[in-house]
Amino acid sequence: MRFVLFLAVAVLVLTVLLPLLRRPAVRAGRPPVALSDELVKDPVCQTYVVRSRAVRGRGADGAPYFCSEECARRYAG
């Protein structure tokens, strides 16, 4: 009877602890966030957009980034 009780407690403890022990390994496997994923501000509509998804404009003041082609056209025109 003690053995069955010990086995039930052991299974319960492993069921709770095993997922907690696996989480750090999952986080360690993720790649670091690249610098291209930083937020840039659209000078037209003042919204922030991830640099890797932004539309890059051509301007004299260093190529600004835009949230859309429409904002890029409004900035140029």
N, C-alpha and C positions, 0 to 999 in steps of 0.2 A: 504494500500500500504506500509506503514511504517513497519507493522508487517511482511509482506512477505520479505522485505529487511532485517529486523532484523533477521528473521529466516534463511535466506540464509547466512548471515555473521556468525551466530552462528554455523551453520553446517560446514562452511568452517574452522572456528577456531578449532572446535572439531576434524575435519578430520586431521588437521595438528598437533594439540597438543596431541591427544590421543596416537598415536604411540610413541611420545617422552616420555610420562609419563610411558609407559609400559616397555621401554627398561631397566631401572635400576632394575626392578623386575625380568626380565629375567636373567640379569647378576648375581644378588644376588642368584639365584637358582642354579648356576653352582657349582659343587664341586671344592674345591681347588686342585691345581696341586700337586700330590703326589711327594715325594722325589725320588721315584723310576723312575720318568720320567725325571730325569736330564740327560744331555749328558755326555757320557764317550768317551774317545779317544781310538781307535783301535791302538795298538802298531805296527802292521805290515803295514797297508796301510795308517795310520795316518788320518783316517776319524772319524767323530763323529757320534755316534749312540745313540738312546734313551736307557737308561739302561734296561728298562723293556723288550725291544726287542733284546737286545744284547745276544750274545753267551758267556757264562762265561767259561773261561779257568781255567786250574789248573797249577799254577806256583809257584815256590819257593818265588817269590817276591810279594805275595798277588795276589789272583786270578784276572787276567786282563780280560777285556771285549773285545769282537771281533765283527765285523760287520757280519761275516759269519763263517760257519764251516771250509771253506777253509783257512781263515786267522788263525783260531785257530790251524789247522794242520801245517801250515807253521811256526807258532811261536813255536810249540812243536818240530818240526823236523828240 
